[in-house]
């Protein structure tokens, strides 16, 4: 089944206790698409500037990520610079330069408009709505968001939430969106607004899946060394949506399995800078870690 992602492509400068990397390829749609490609083909829509090193895209193409929807515009590529200290749960942003992504106007190629599965990566809910208006109703749409859009474009975000199947948030974001402090009550409130599924990212503590009739919690995989947490959430979403597109089943049971695969893929991402660990991962290693994670919730 076809899978579409719309989001950012970036050049990241990242510093952690394990070193520093300058201007490496990142961005929400990159982490998502590479993670999802571990399960099947992905169509990517984004924008880059003329400074982007095009050779970086070759390994994406080799993984059957279709980049015909990736447009080059005059100017520079979205650039983020940040560092992690301590337990590395949160990044300290040093600088953010939106550049071409600041004027991004997503145009969905005709061949992508019938995508069965769609992921609206973190971005303005106004742009996310523009994507929905250009495509035929898919089987499943998930969207990601963040505090920035909750604070600055909440009206547009609420409209988006009413028209998608699933929303991905973290603990802080769900509290800020609803004004409620109890996670389960806040989740039930959001479900009243339209989506069927709510996924709550809890970092090293795993994730929750909440629907009208479901409450499902999974742990984080116990990674011994976290070298770079950047892109973990997008890798989680990519693994989840990639598995769902591959199996083409939207049952609650299959979405539970998809969460486990999402956490599995994200656990590899954080073991090295950028996409370096994902480039080395094999299907056998993914399945081994998936089975290990699954065993943690079995009795």
Residue pairs with C-beta under 8 A, 6 or more apart in sequence:
1 40
1 116
1 117
1 139
1 245
1 246
1 248
2 41
2 43
2 112
2 114
2 115
2 116
2 117
2 245
3 36
3 40
3 41
3 42
3 43
3 115
3 116
3 117
3 118
3 119
3 241
3 242
3 245
4 42
4 43
4 44
4 45
4 108
4 112
4 115
4 117
4 118
4 119
4 135
4 138
5 29
5 32
5 33
5 36
5 42
5 43
5 44
5 45
5 118
5 119
5 121
5 238
5 241
6 29
6 45
6 46
6 69
6 106
6 108
6 118
6 119
6 120
6 121
6 123
6 127
6 128
6 131
7 27
7 28
7 29
7 32
7 46
7 119
7 120
7 121
7 122
7 123
7 234
8 27
8 28
8 29
8 46
8 78
8 101
8 104
8 121
8 122
8 123
9 25
9 26
9 27
9 29
9 30
9 46
9 47
9 48
9 52
9 70
9 77
9 78
9 101
10 25
10 26
10 27
10 30
10 77
10 78
10 79
10 80
10 101
11 23
11 24
11 25
11 26
11 51
11 52
11 77
11 78
11 79
11 80
12 21
12 23
12 24
12 25
12 26
12 27
12 79
12 80
12 81
12 82
12 230
12 274
13 20
13 21
13 22
13 23
13 24
13 79
13 80
13 81
13 82
13 94
14 20
14 21
14 24
14 26
14 81
14 82
14 83
14 84
14 228
14 230
14 273
14 274
15 21
15 82
15 83
15 84
16 83
16 84
16 88
16 227
16 228
16 273
17 84
17 85
17 88
18 225
18 227
18 228
18 273
19 227
19 273
21 228
21 273
21 274
23 79
24 273
24 274
25 53
25 56
25 274
25 275
26 80
26 230
26 231
26 274
26 275
27 46
27 78
28 121
28 122
28 123
28 144
28 231
28 234
29 44
29 45
29 46
29 121
29 234
30 60
30 231
30 234
30 275
31 230
31 231
31 234
31 235
31 238
31 269
31 275
32 42
32 119
32 121
32 234
32 235
32 237
32 238
32 241
33 42
33 44
33 60
33 65
33 238
34 60
34 63
34 65
34 235
34 238
34 275
34 278
35 234
35 235
35 236
35 237
35 238
35 239
35 242
35 265
35 266
35 269
35 278
36 42
36 119
36 238
36 239
36 241
36 242
36 245
37 60
37 63
37 64
37 65
37 238
37 242
38 63
38 238
38 239
38 242
38 265
38 278
38 281
38 283
38 286
39 239
39 242
39 243
39 245
39 246
39 261
40 64
40 242
40 245
40 246
41 64
41 65
41 66
42 64
42 65
42 66
42 242
43 65
43 66
43 68
43 69
43 109
43 111
43 112
43 115
44 60
44 65
44 66
44 67
44 69
44 70
45 69
45 70
45 106
45 107
45 108
45 109
45 112
45 131
46 69
46 70
46 71
46 101
46 104
46 106
47 70
47 71
47 72
47 73
47 100
47 101
47 104
48 70
48 71
48 72
48 73
48 77
48 100
49 72
49 73
49 74
49 75
49 76
49 77
49 78
49 99
49 100
50 72
50 73
50 74
50 75
50 76
51 76
51 77
52 72
52 77
57 67
57 70
59 279
60 67
61 67
68 109
68 111
69 107
69 108
69 109
69 112
71 107
73 100
73 103
74 100
75 99
75 100
76 97
76 99
76 100
77 99
77 100
77 101
78 97
78 98
78 99
78 100
78 101
78 102
79 95
79 96
79 97
79 99
80 93
80 95
80 96
80 97
81 93
81 94
81 95
81 96
82 91
82 92
82 93
82 94
82 230
83 91
83 92
83 94
84 90
84 91
84 92
84 228
84 229
85 92
88 226
88 229
89 203
89 204
89 229
91 229
91 230
104 123
104 127
105 127
105 130
106 127
106 130
106 131
106 134
107 134
108 131
108 134
108 135
112 135
113 134
113 135
113 136
114 135
114 136
115 135
115 138
116 138
116 139
116 140
116 245
116 248
117 138
117 139
117 140
117 141
117 241
117 244
117 245
118 131
118 132
118 135
118 138
118 140
118 141
118 142
119 141
119 142
119 143
119 144
119 237
119 238
119 241
120 128
120 131
120 132
120 141
120 142
120 143
120 144
120 160
120 164
121 144
121 234
121 237
122 144
122 145
122 146
122 234
123 149
124 149
124 153
124 156
125 143
125 145
125 149
125 153
125 156
125 157
125 159
125 160
126 153
126 156
128 143
128 160
129 156
129 159
129 160
129 163
132 141
132 160
132 163
132 164
139 248
139 250
140 165
140 166
140 244
140 250
141 163
141 164
141 165
141 166
142 164
142 165
142 166
142 167
142 168
142 197
142 199
142 237
142 240
142 241
143 160
143 161
143 164
143 166
143 167
143 168
144 167
144 168
144 233
144 234
144 237
145 157
145 167
145 168
145 169
145 173
146 173
147 172
147 173
147 176
149 156
149 157
150 157
150 173
150 176
150 177
151 176
154 177
157 177
158 193
161 167
161 190
161 193
161 194
161 195
162 193
162 194
163 194
164 194
164 195
165 195
165 196
165 197
166 195
166 196
166 197
166 198
166 199
167 190
167 195
167 197
167 198
167 199
168 199
168 200
168 201
168 233
168 237
169 177
169 198
169 199
169 200
169 201
170 200
170 201
170 202
170 203
170 233
171 183
171 200
171 202
174 183
174 186
174 187
174 190
174 198
174 200
175 181
175 183
175 186
177 186
177 190
178 186
178 189
178 190
180 186
180 189
183 200
183 208
184 210
184 215
187 198
187 200
187 208
187 210
188 210
190 198
191 198
191 210
191 211
191 212
196 211
196 212
197 209
197 210
197 211
197 255
198 208
198 209
198 210
198 211
199 207
199 208
199 209
199 210
199 240
199 259
200 207
200 208
200 210
201 207
201 233
201 236
202 208
202 220
203 220
203 232
204 220
204 223
205 219
205 220
206 217
206 218
206 219
206 220
206 263
207 217
207 218
207 220
207 236
207 259
207 262
207 263
208 215
208 216
208 217
208 218
209 215
209 216
209 217
209 255
209 256
209 259
210 216
211 252
213 252
214 252
216 256
216 259
217 297
218 259
218 260
218 263
218 293
218 296
218 297
219 293
219 296
219 297
220 263
220 267
221 263
221 264
221 267
221 289
221 292
221 293
223 267
223 270
223 271
225 271
226 270
226 271
227 270
227 271
227 272
227 273
228 270
228 272
228 273
228 274
229 270
230 273
230 274
231 269
231 274
231 275
232 266
232 269
232 270
233 266
235 262
235 265
235 266
235 268
235 269
235 278
236 262
236 263
236 265
236 266
237 262
238 262
238 265
239 258
239 261
239 262
239 263
239 264
239 265
239 266
240 255
240 258
240 259
240 261
240 262
241 258
242 261
242 265
243 257
243 258
243 261
243 262
244 250
244 254
244 255
244 258
247 254
247 257
260 290
260 293
260 294
261 286
261 290
263 293
264 286
264 289
264 290
264 293
265 278
265 286
267 289
267 293
268 277
268 278
268 281
268 285
268 286
268 289
269 275
269 277
269 278
270 277
271 277
